[in-house]
Amino acid sequence: ALFRVFKKTSGNGNIALYLGRRDFVDHLDSVDVVDGVIKVDPSDLNGRKVFVYLACAFRYGSDELDVIGLSFRRDIWVQRVQVYPPTGESINKTPMQESLLKKAGEQGYPFSFQMPTNLPCSVSLQPGPNDAGKACGVDFEVKGYIANEADNADEVIEKKDTCRLMIRKIQFAPANNKAGPKADITKQFMMSDKPVHLEASLEKEIYYHGETITVKVKINNETTKVVKKIKVSVNWLLTCIPIYLFLNFTAIHRETVNASSTLEKSFQITPLLANNKEKRGLSVDGRLKDEDTHLASTTLSQGEKEMQGIIVSYKVKVNLMVAGGGKVTIGFP
């Protein structure tokens, strides 16, 4: 079968990485194996070895801020393997590696990495219009390098002795789209012996990029006050270390619900990256180079595992503004 080969050669030409894909899927209970090949020309190694690592890193500042020797990049998870000289360990080659070895020739050596399930997915924080340098976020890097030891902090590895390819860890929404969540609240106000009852619901649990979210709202205003305004919002929550960010996409409706009356209506809101290109810090699905992307997907997990890095979630909220300064709020993920 035809497939695209992603290749990156070191500056000195001694090693070259080969990957057959750059997107690897997190299925919640397991993650696709990162399987590749590295081509090694041993003639100029001078007794050194060749290693490959896969690193998941969290970048929380641009390189331009690194003026006092601080690193704004922290490795969340790293795994290293020696590929040359071969260690003698038997490797069960995948079909992808068999194909890549035909491209690399006799000097090709396979390598594989199995990521744990508690790593975050690739995500970038959208830079501001005037920001330079690499975006903050979580990225995954496959790197081949020539060194005497796999991981020696005192050993200087020159850039010409390395080659690297960025990859992405991604998730897909579950195939079964369940019924959407529903929430309700009853709130009593001072100087009023009867309450406002608010109920909100979504028609389904999963929404795809660019899809309009319909929020069904029921209001029973038994008070003597007027509901002046209805605000429907999709709140984007990003939790990571060491920052917590919050942004919302809001639609304000000048609907009124008179005293002792009811309203039942559906409101629509569409969270789009295209409408928020200037907002610094907005999370988007991890980019490879300058390709287009969209708002970051919700981070899925199995619940019992502690996720690391950046966790993305969305929450729908409905606010009622009541005459006299009162407010009724309801929300659900």
Protein Blocks (a to p, Z undefined) as FASTA:
>chain_A
ZZdddddddfkopaccddfbfbdcdehjaccdddddddddfklnnopacdddddddddfb
dfklmmnopacbdcfbdcdddfbdcehiacdddfklmmmmmmnommbccddddddfkbcc
dddddddfkbgcjdedddddddddddfbfbdfkbccdfklgccddddddddddfbdcddd
ddddddddehiabdcddddddfbfbdcehiacddddddddfbfbdcfbdcdddddddddd
fbdcddddddddfbdcdehiacdddddddddfklmmmpghiacdddehjbdcdddddddd
ehjaccehjadddddddddddehhiacddddZZ
